[in-house]
Amino acid sequence: MSKASIPVLETRRLILRGPEAEDYPDFKATFSSYRSRFMGGPLNAYEAWMLYAAEIGHWDIRGFGMWMIHDRTTDETLGMAGGWQPAKWPEREIAWIIWPNVSGHGYALEATHAARQFFYQQRGWEGAVSYIDPKNLDSIRLAERLGAVKDPGAPTIDGSDAVYRHPSPAALTGTQMAHGIEMEIANYADPLFKPKGMPLD
Amino acid sequence: MTRFTAHIPQIETDRLILRAPALSDLDHLEAFYQTERSHWVGGPLTRNQCWRVIAGTLGHWLLNGFGMWALHHKGDDRIIGMLGFLNMDGWHEPEMAWNLHEGFEGKGLALEAALAARAHAAAHLGLDRMISYADPANTRSIALMHRLGARFEREDALLGKPVHIYRHPKSAEVR
């Protein structure tokens, strides 16, 4: 009907497209598993389908939303990343989830960085936050690798989540932080590329 | 960006408009999903879950090419219920479904909307002889099935709960 209205983003290893019907089984597999415990899951079949449909409807309501992350070469789905702001969200959120069997390859970093740059450069966002369960250490670590900083004073969704505030567009333009993020992504794409100052972990 | 809702058809009956649900329906949906009437259709729901109903309904249209409409009176945009077609994970086949908010039942509004939607579905969406699910205890909904000419077909289960399945007549047989 109108998948064309969801923009397509391309990175070195990834293509980000709007969620499509054929991607649903991959989404369901993760959202009916323990992996989704920090995103409101695990969900039953009805809840998973409704959430998937809502991911698409979100684009319609807000004009932005979550992309499905695809491997550029195989077209396989790897997870989702993008913007999220349903009812009761105090601010626009940048969110991500990677399927458990493909974690650890830097896909979330690469996809989320591209999504954030799109919102900042093409959509005029002045900033964003990520709402993260304090027990979700992988996501907190990723927020920090993206340059986000915990903002203890910011309003939360329901008091059980921590707010990480993303750097401003200016802080990501030609800065050491921006170069660091891009170097880390380049290192994942080409592990032989080890610039000076590469973080060890 | 092009809005998806532009592709959701709008239907007019004598008294009603069937249109795409919108964020402006959120307050009324939240109120409805706190009433006992909503227990037949998945309630009670929180505000955030109601938001998901609106977004999910829009996404349903995109994923399936059909879905649920919001109902309102001509000249008053306040949502009074939803009606249309569902086919989600766990459904046996596309279903015609409806709900009416408190205070709008007993006026033949669901019947009026259902007849128009069913005719539209047969003519434009390739959906005919559809089923409707009913909780066996939902006598109001079952009464409407009969007025629509739908016949009890079998007992089954939907998402782990027992349901009765009714079959609507073929549109060509409806005068």
Interface residues (C-beta under 8 A of the other chain):
Chain A: M1 S2 K3 A4 S5 I6 A21 Y24 K28 N44 A45 Y46 A48 W49 M50 L51 Y52 A53 A54 E55 I56 G57 H58 W59 D60 I61 G63 P86 A87 K88
Chain B: M1 T2 R3 F4 T5 A6 H7 L23 L26 R47 N48 C50 W51 R52 V53 I54 A55 G56 T57 L58 G59 H60 W61 L62 L63 G65 M88 D89 G90 L159
